[in-house]
Amino acid sequence: MSNTLFVNMNLFDGKNDAVNSDSWMLVDNDSGKLLAVGTGHDVPEFDAKVDLHNKFVMPGLVNCHTHVTLDANTFDGAPQADQTETTVRAVNNLRALLKSGVTYIRECGSTYGLDTTLAKLQRNGKLKQVPSILSSGHAFTMTGGHGDYPHGGKVVDSPDEMRKAVRANFKNGAQSTKVMATGGVMSPGDYMDEPQLTLAELKVAVEESHNKHAVVAAHAEGNPGIMNALKAGVDSVEHGFYVNDEEIEMMLAHGTYLSPTLISAWSIAVEGKNTLPKWEYDKLAKALNDLTANIHKAYKKGVKVTLGTDAGTPYNDFSKTPKEFELLVEKEGFTNFDALSTSRHSAELMQLTDYGTLEAGKYADFLVLDANPLLDVKAVQQLDKAVYKNGKREF
């Protein structure tokens, strides 16, 4: 067994609201895990040493909502691309995520269900220089619902169809479940206040997924769909633009996470007005003020907010994850520490006990920055930051 000692760093461990100067980390080169973390000159024995030149170190980012098979330069994600083109696109998107600082993702529904294969290749060391992947396979929707497009969402129209589809999804390699509880911005002909999938169908998805010790994400932008998702027992509400006081109390009682994906809304609002179809832009524009007020209220009441970006939606490319921190601070009133903690919450939601913070026994996924992210969360947006995965530099 060999190890590497990283020294001369200012460490933000992701758990405590502090940066510790003159820190060091000892990494087991075989497992990629941290053997010890400390401060000062009394360091353990090592085989190799890396000097980080007094820069700032923080955990790699955990993004719990991506769509790596989509093309962010189109209004619909270009799902019509064939499987080969989509696979190449997905690999490029994964590498862009890693370069931006994201070392683990939860894919929330992929075209052709490709993420299950990509995740397996990554785990087996056959797909290099990409984040680790918690796959979901196909997202589940109703006929004509959000995500009902060729090669996209899996259509189910009864509890029995849902049960069989979820079981098949896990058989095919999925590690989590994504359900569409409401309409959405990118689908023509529906709206955020339209419930999609019945409560009974959602309950079956949750039952079958929890039987597999897997988590369920619900695309849920308006009501009554958010309420249906919560009554069904989902683990996270994605977007949650119109979450209300009663639902916030339910989320607190049941430990449900909220993934606001602010960057997806911001990207459309800033860049889409003159280029997106009017129906698509208008849906988002109408919701912006409500989104800001409701997410702020949920945060202030103590709902655990995760780091998720919905990457792949219009103008929301795969380099923008660090921008989410800035939006949480500037638009939602988060403290810098609370904004950065959304990445740790994503790891908790995804049941990743070995990720999210830099502590002994966890994987050595970390970023090396020029500036202190606790003083300015925009420091994470540094383009040439160093990205380490399992203790090895990837970018």
C-alpha positions as CSV (number, residue, x, y, z in Angstrom):
1,M,0.0,0.0,0.0
2,S,1.3,3.4,-0.9
3,N,0.1,6.8,0.0
4,T,0.4,10.5,-0.9
5,L,0.5,13.4,1.5
6,F,-1.0,16.7,0.3
7,V,0.4,19.6,2.3
8,N,0.4,23.4,2.6
9,M,-3.3,24.1,2.0
10,N,-6.1,26.1,3.5
11,L,-8.8,23.5,4.0
12,F,-12.6,23.9,3.9
13,D,-13.8,20.4,4.8
14,G,-17.4,20.9,3.6
15,K,-18.7,20.2,7.1
16,N,-17.6,23.2,9.2
17,D,-18.0,26.9,8.5
18,A,-14.3,27.5,8.7
19,V,-11.0,27.3,6.7
20,N,-8.1,25.7,8.5
21,S,-4.7,27.0,7.4
22,D,-1.5,24.9,7.3
23,S,-3.6,21.7,6.7
24,W,-2.6,18.4,5.2
25,M,-4.4,15.3,3.9
26,L,-3.0,11.7,3.6
27,V,-4.5,9.7,0.7
28,D,-4.4,5.9,0.2
29,N,-3.4,5.6,-3.5
30,D,-5.0,2.2,-3.9
31,S,-8.5,3.0,-2.5
32,G,-8.4,6.8,-3.2
33,K,-9.7,7.4,0.3
34,L,-8.4,9.8,2.9
35,L,-6.4,8.0,5.6
36,A,-6.1,11.1,7.8
37,V,-6.6,14.9,7.8
38,G,-4.9,17.4,10.1
39,T,-3.0,20.6,10.6
40,G,0.5,21.6,11.5
41,H,3.9,20.2,10.8
42,D,3.5,16.9,12.8
43,V,2.5,14.8,9.7
44,P,2.3,11.0,9.3
45,E,4.7,9.0,7.3
46,F,4.2,9.2,3.5
47,D,5.5,7.7,0.2
48,A,4.9,10.8,-1.9
49,K,4.2,14.4,-1.2
50,V,2.3,17.2,-3.1
51,D,2.7,20.8,-2.1
52,L,-0.5,22.8,-2.8
53,H,1.2,26.2,-2.3
54,N,-1.1,27.6,0.3
55,K,-4.2,27.4,-2.0
56,F,-7.7,26.7,-0.9
57,V,-9.1,23.1,-0.9
58,M,-12.7,22.1,-0.7
59,P,-14.7,18.9,-1.5
60,G,-15.6,18.0,-5.1
61,L,-19.1,19.0,-6.0
62,V,-22.0,16.6,-5.9
63,N,-24.7,17.6,-8.4
64,C,-27.9,15.7,-7.8
65,H,-29.8,16.8,-11.0
66,T,-28.2,16.5,-14.4
67,H,-29.3,15.4,-17.9
68,V,-26.0,14.5,-19.6
69,T,-27.7,13.1,-22.8
70,L,-29.2,16.5,-23.6
71,D,-27.8,19.3,-25.7
72,A,-28.0,22.6,-23.8
73,N,-27.7,24.6,-27.1
74,T,-31.2,23.7,-28.2
75,F,-34.7,24.5,-26.9
76,D,-35.6,20.8,-26.4
77,G,-32.3,19.1,-25.7
78,A,-32.2,17.5,-29.1
79,P,-33.6,14.1,-28.0
80,Q,-34.1,13.1,-31.7
81,A,-30.3,12.4,-32.0
82,D,-29.5,8.7,-32.6
83,Q,-28.0,6.6,-29.8
84,T,-24.4,6.9,-31.1
85,E,-24.5,10.7,-31.3
86,T,-26.2,10.9,-27.9
87,T,-23.5,8.7,-26.3
88,V,-20.7,10.9,-27.6
89,R,-22.6,14.0,-26.4
90,A,-23.0,12.5,-23.0
91,V,-19.4,11.6,-22.6
92,N,-18.4,15.2,-23.5
93,N,-20.9,16.6,-21.1
94,L,-19.6,14.4,-18.3
95,R,-16.1,15.6,-18.9
96,A,-17.3,19.2,-18.8
97,L,-19.0,18.5,-15.5
98,L,-15.8,17.1,-14.0
99,K,-13.7,20.0,-15.3
100,S,-16.1,22.4,-13.6
101,G,-15.5,20.7,-10.3
102,V,-18.4,18.1,-10.2
103,T,-17.0,14.8,-9.1
104,Y,-20.4,12.9,-8.6
105,I,-23.8,13.3,-10.3
106,R,-27.2,11.9,-10.1
107,E,-28.6,11.7,-13.6
108,C,-32.3,12.5,-13.4
109,G,-33.6,10.7,-16.6
110,S,-31.5,10.1,-19.7
111,T,-32.3,9.6,-23.3
112,Y,-32.2,5.9,-24.3
113,G,-31.6,5.2,-20.6
114,L,-27.9,5.6,-21.5
115,D,-26.8,6.6,-18.0
116,T,-27.0,3.1,-16.7
117,T,-24.4,1.9,-19.1
118,L,-22.2,5.0,-18.6
119,A,-22.4,4.5,-14.9
120,K,-21.3,0.9,-15.2
121,L,-18.4,1.8,-17.5
122,Q,-17.2,4.4,-15.0
123,R,-17.4,2.1,-12.0
124,N,-15.4,-0.5,-13.9
125,G,-12.7,1.9,-14.9
126,K,-13.6,1.8,-18.6
127,L,-14.8,5.4,-18.8
128,K,-12.1,7.9,-17.8
129,Q,-12.0,11.5,-16.7
130,V,-15.7,11.7,-15.8
131,P,-17.6,12.1,-12.5
132,S,-19.1,9.1,-10.7
133,I,-22.7,8.5,-11.7
134,L,-25.8,7.6,-9.8
135,S,-28.0,6.5,-12.7
136,S,-31.8,6.6,-13.0
137,G,-32.3,5.2,-16.5
138,H,-35.6,6.4,-18.0
139,A,-37.7,9.0,-16.1
140,F,-41.4,7.9,-15.7
141,T,-44.2,10.0,-17.1
142,M,-47.7,9.7,-18.3
143,T,-48.9,9.7,-21.9
144,G,-48.4,13.2,-23.2
145,G,-46.7,14.2,-20.0
146,H,-43.5,16.1,-19.3
147,G,-40.7,14.0,-20.8
148,D,-42.9,12.0,-23.2
149,Y,-40.7,12.3,-26.2
150,P,-39.0,9.7,-28.4
151,H,-36.3,7.7,-26.6
152,G,-36.9,9.8,-23.5
153,G,-39.3,9.2,-20.6
154,K,-40.9,5.8,-20.0
155,V,-44.7,6.2,-20.3
156,V,-46.9,4.6,-17.6
157,D,-50.6,5.0,-17.2
158,S,-51.5,2.9,-14.2
159,P,-50.1,1.7,-10.9
160,D,-49.4,-1.8,-12.4
161,E,-47.6,-0.3,-15.4
162,M,-45.5,1.8,-13.0
163,R,-44.6,-1.2,-10.9
164,K,-43.4,-3.2,-13.9
165,A,-41.6,-0.3,-15.4
166,V,-39.7,0.6,-12.2
167,R,-38.7,-3.1,-11.7
168,A,-37.5,-3.3,-15.2
169,N,-35.5,-0.1,-14.8
170,F,-33.6,-1.5,-11.8
171,K,-33.1,-4.8,-13.7
172,N,-31.5,-2.7,-16.5
173,G,-29.0,-1.1,-14.1
174,A,-30.8,2.0,-12.7
175,Q,-29.7,3.0,-9.2
176,S,-32.4,5.6,-8.5
177,T,-35.8,6.7,-9.8
178,K,-37.1,9.9,-11.4
179,V,-40.9,10.6,-11.8
180,M,-42.7,13.5,-13.4
181,A,-45.3,14.7,-11.0
182,T,-46.2,17.9,-12.9
183,G,-45.9,19.6,-16.3
184,G,-42.7,21.5,-17.1
185,V,-41.0,24.4,-18.9
186,M,-39.6,22.3,-21.8
187,S,-42.7,20.4,-22.8
188,P,-45.2,22.1,-25.1
189,G,-48.9,21.8,-24.2
190,D,-48.7,21.5,-20.5
191,Y,-48.2,23.8,-17.5
192,M,-46.6,23.7,-14.0
193,D,-49.9,23.5,-12.2
194,E,-50.9,20.3,-14.1
195,P,-50.6,17.2,-12.0
196,Q,-49.0,14.3,-13.9
197,L,-49.0,10.7,-12.7
198,T,-51.6,9.9,-10.1
199,L,-50.9,9.7,-6.4
200,A,-51.4,5.9,-6.7
201,E,-48.8,5.7,-9.5
202,L,-46.3,7.8,-7.6
203,K,-46.8,5.7,-4.4
204,V,-45.9,2.5,-6.4
205,A,-42.8,4.1,-7.7
206,V,-41.7,5.1,-4.2
207,E,-42.6,1.6,-2.8
208,E,-40.6,-0.3,-5.4
209,S,-37.6,2.1,-5.3
210,H,-37.4,2.0,-1.5
211,N,-37.6,-1.7,-1.6
212,K,-34.4,-1.5,-3.6
213,H,-32.9,1.0,-1.0
214,A,-33.0,3.6,-3.8
215,V,-34.1,7.2,-3.7
216,V,-36.9,8.8,-5.7
217,A,-36.7,12.3,-7.3
218,A,-39.9,14.0,-8.4
219,H,-40.0,16.7,-11.0
220,A,-42.6,18.8,-9.3
221,E,-42.9,22.5,-10.1
222,G,-46.5,23.4,-9.1
223,N,-49.5,22.2,-7.3
224,P,-51.2,19.8,-6.7
225,G,-48.3,17.8,-8.1
226,I,-45.9,18.8,-5.4
227,M,-48.4,17.7,-2.7
228,N,-48.9,14.4,-4.5
229,A,-45.2,13.8,-4.6
230,L,-44.9,14.5,-0.9
231,K,-47.8,12.3,0.0
232,A,-46.2,9.5,-2.1
233,G,-43.1,9.8,0.0
234,V,-40.5,10.9,-2.6
235,D,-37.0,11.7,-1.3
236,S,-36.5,15.0,-3.2
237,V,-38.7,17.6,-4.9
238,E,-37.0,18.9,-8.0
239,H,-37.5,22.6,-8.8
240,G,-40.4,23.1,-6.4
241,F,-41.2,26.6,-7.8
242,Y,-44.6,26.8,-6.1
243,V,-43.9,25.0,-2.8
244,N,-46.2,26.3,-0.2
245,D,-46.2,26.6,3.6
246,E,-48.0,23.3,4.2
247,E,-45.6,21.4,1.9
248,I,-42.6,23.0,3.6
249,E,-43.8,21.7,6.9
250,M,-44.3,18.2,5.4
251,M,-40.8,18.3,4.0
252,L,-39.4,19.3,7.3
253,A,-41.3,16.5,9.1
254,H,-40.2,13.8,6.6
255,G,-36.7,15.0,5.8
256,T,-37.5,15.6,2.1
257,Y,-34.9,17.5,0.2
258,L,-35.5,20.4,-2.2
259,S,-33.5,20.8,-5.4
260,P,-34.3,24.3,-6.8
261,T,-32.0,24.2,-9.9
262,L,-31.9,28.0,-10.0
263,I,-29.4,28.0,-12.8
264,S,-31.8,26.4,-15.1
265,A,-34.3,29.2,-14.6
266,W,-31.6,31.9,-14.7
267,S,-30.2,30.6,-17.9
268,I,-33.5,30.8,-19.7
269,A,-34.4,34.2,-18.2
270,V,-31.0,35.7,-19.2
271,E,-30.4,34.1,-22.6
272,G,-33.7,32.8,-23.9
273,K,-36.0,35.8,-24.3
274,N,-35.2,36.4,-28.0
275,T,-34.3,32.9,-29.0
276,L,-36.6,30.3,-27.3
277,P,-40.1,29.5,-28.5
278,K,-42.4,32.0,-26.9
279,W,-44.5,29.3,-25.1
280,E,-41.3,28.0,-23.4
281,Y,-39.9,31.4,-22.3
282,D,-43.3,32.6,-21.1
283,K,-43.7,29.6,-18.8
284,L,-40.5,30.3,-17.0
285,A,-40.8,34.1,-16.9
286,K,-44.2,33.8,-15.2
287,A,-42.8,31.7,-12.4
288,L,-39.6,33.6,-11.6
289,N,-40.8,35.8,-8.8
290,D,-42.8,33.0,-7.2
291,L,-39.8,30.7,-7.5
292,T,-37.5,33.1,-5.7
293,A,-39.9,33.8,-2.8
294,N,-40.9,30.2,-2.2
295,I,-37.4,28.8,-2.3
296,H,-36.2,31.5,0.1
297,K,-39.1,30.6,2.5
298,A,-38.3,26.9,2.4
299,Y,-34.6,27.6,3.1
300,K,-35.3,30.0,6.0
301,K,-37.6,27.4,7.6
302,G,-34.9,24.8,7.5
303,V,-35.6,22.6,4.5
304,K,-32.4,20.9,3.3
305,V,-31.6,22.4,-0.1
306,T,-29.4,20.4,-2.5
307,L,-27.0,21.3,-5.3
308,G,-28.7,20.4,-8.6
309,T,-28.6,22.3,-11.9
310,D,-30.8,20.5,-14.4
311,A,-27.8,20.7,-16.7
312,G,-28.8,20.1,-20.3
313,T,-31.8,22.4,-20.3
314,P,-31.7,25.5,-22.6
315,Y,-28.5,27.5,-22.2
316,N,-27.7,25.6,-19.1
317,D,-24.5,23.9,-20.1
318,F,-22.4,21.5,-18.1
319,S,-19.8,24.0,-16.9
320,K,-22.3,26.1,-14.8
321,T,-22.7,24.1,-11.6
322,P,-20.5,26.5,-9.6
323,K,-22.8,29.4,-10.7
324,E,-25.6,27.8,-8.6
325,F,-23.8,28.9,-5.4
326,E,-23.7,32.5,-6.5
327,L,-27.4,32.4,-7.3
328,L,-28.3,30.9,-4.0
329,V,-26.5,33.7,-2.2
330,E,-27.6,36.6,-4.4
331,K,-31.2,35.5,-5.2
332,E,-32.2,33.4,-2.2
333,G,-30.2,35.0,0.7
334,F,-28.1,32.0,1.6
335,T,-25.0,32.4,3.6
336,N,-21.8,31.4,1.7
337,F,-21.5,28.3,4.0
338,D,-25.1,27.3,3.5
339,A,-24.8,27.7,-0.3
340,L,-21.7,25.5,-0.4
341,S,-23.4,23.0,2.0
342,T,-25.9,22.2,-0.7
343,S,-23.3,19.9,-2.2
344,R,-23.0,18.0,1.1
345,H,-26.8,17.8,1.2
346,S,-26.8,16.2,-2.3
347,A,-24.4,13.5,-1.1
348,E,-26.7,12.9,1.9
349,L,-29.7,12.6,-0.4
350,M,-27.9,10.2,-2.7
351,Q,-26.9,8.1,0.3
352,L,-23.2,8.6,-0.5
353,T,-21.7,8.1,2.9
354,D,-18.1,8.3,1.5
355,Y,-18.5,11.7,-0.3
356,G,-19.5,15.3,0.4
357,T,-16.9,16.2,3.0
358,L,-13.1,15.8,3.4
359,E,-12.7,13.6,6.4
360,A,-10.8,10.4,7.1
361,G,-12.5,7.4,5.5
362,K,-14.0,9.4,2.7
363,Y,-12.9,9.6,-0.9
364,A,-10.3,12.2,-1.8
365,D,-12.4,14.1,-4.3
366,F,-11.4,17.8,-4.0
367,L,-10.9,21.1,-5.7
368,V,-7.9,23.4,-5.4
369,L,-8.8,27.1,-5.7
370,D,-6.9,30.4,-5.7
371,A,-9.4,32.1,-3.3
372,N,-11.4,31.3,-0.2
373,P,-14.9,30.1,-1.2
374,L,-16.3,30.9,2.3
375,L,-15.5,34.5,1.7
376,D,-16.8,34.5,-1.9
377,V,-18.6,31.6,-3.4
378,K,-17.7,32.8,-6.9
379,A,-14.2,31.4,-6.1
380,V,-15.5,28.0,-7.2
381,Q,-16.1,29.4,-10.7
382,Q,-12.4,29.6,-11.3
383,L,-11.8,28.1,-14.8
384,D,-8.4,26.7,-14.2
385,K,-8.9,25.2,-10.8
386,A,-7.4,21.8,-10.1
387,V,-9.8,18.9,-9.8
388,Y,-8.9,15.7,-8.0
389,K,-10.8,12.5,-8.0
390,N,-9.8,9.7,-5.7
391,G,-6.7,11.6,-4.9
392,K,-5.5,11.8,-8.5
393,R,-5.6,15.0,-10.5
394,E,-8.0,14.9,-13.5
395,F,-7.8,18.6,-14.5
